[in-house]
Amino acid sequence: MIELYTWGTPNGRKISIMLEECGLPYNVHKVDIGKGEQFTPEFIALSPNSKIPAIVDSSGPEGKPMTIMESGAILVYLAGKTGKFLPKSERGKYKALEWLMFQMGGVGPMFGQLHVFLRQAEPVPYALERYTKEKNRLYGVLDRRLGEVKYLAGEYTIADIATYPWVARHDFHKTDLAEYPNVKRWFDAISARPAVVRGMAP
Ligand SMILES: N[C@@H](CCC(=O)N[C@@H](CS)C(=O)NCC(=O)O)C(=O)O
């Protein structure tokens, strides 16, 4: 059984989507990051950086429990455990990791910063301009890539699973997907997957 420590945010939903896609049983433990529950000693023992998501797999390697934080590392772990959503070919595997890292280092942090500034009651014009520009640039990169391939690494992989919940916040970060038709086609295809619908719920 996998224990998932999460909250209803894009980084948390990456893991519930992956668990649903893999058909792995899991228990959801809500960590209310608005109330500061990520800073309790019990949670820091699981996630030293005080951020969701984190998992504990009671049947980890060598049959021992395994604890992991960082959504990208968790996705790679679950792909390794199940043999799913990370291509078997060397080329496909590294393409999936390339676009996963693009999400982890680009889409996640930049969209995340934009969300922070969009929530401010007092607008901070410099920050809003900087992160909106970067968000638009990243949508352009995604749109060009998805004009060449069906999914980010060719086939549907953990790179798509990592990116999807961030694009799902497109209304909040004031993005009209009609301006990015390849992203829209990709987004609609992933939105239609029953495991994704279930995985977006926690
Ligand atoms: N790089 C981390 C980022 C995780 C992250 O930023 N989680 C946010 C919620 S989406 C969080 O726990 N924030 C609480 C805080 O910053 O105190 C990952 O991908 O797992």
The ligand as an ORCA input file, in Angstrom:
! r2SCAN-3c Opt
* xyz 0 1
  N       9.681     20.661     -6.306
  C       8.632     20.243     -5.428
  C       7.678     21.395     -5.201
  C       6.566     21.014     -4.266
  C       5.755     22.217     -3.848
  O       6.066     23.368     -4.197
  N       4.692     21.940     -3.106
  C       3.863     23.018     -2.595
  C       2.403     22.769     -2.963
  S       2.180     22.668     -4.728
  C       3.970     23.076     -1.087
  O       4.017     22.057     -0.432
  N       4.008     24.298     -0.542
  C       4.064     24.508      0.864
  C       5.081     25.536      1.235
  O       5.771     26.059      0.347
  O       5.193     25.844      2.438
  C       7.893     19.040     -6.036
  O       7.742     19.035     -7.247
  O       7.493     18.131     -5.296
*
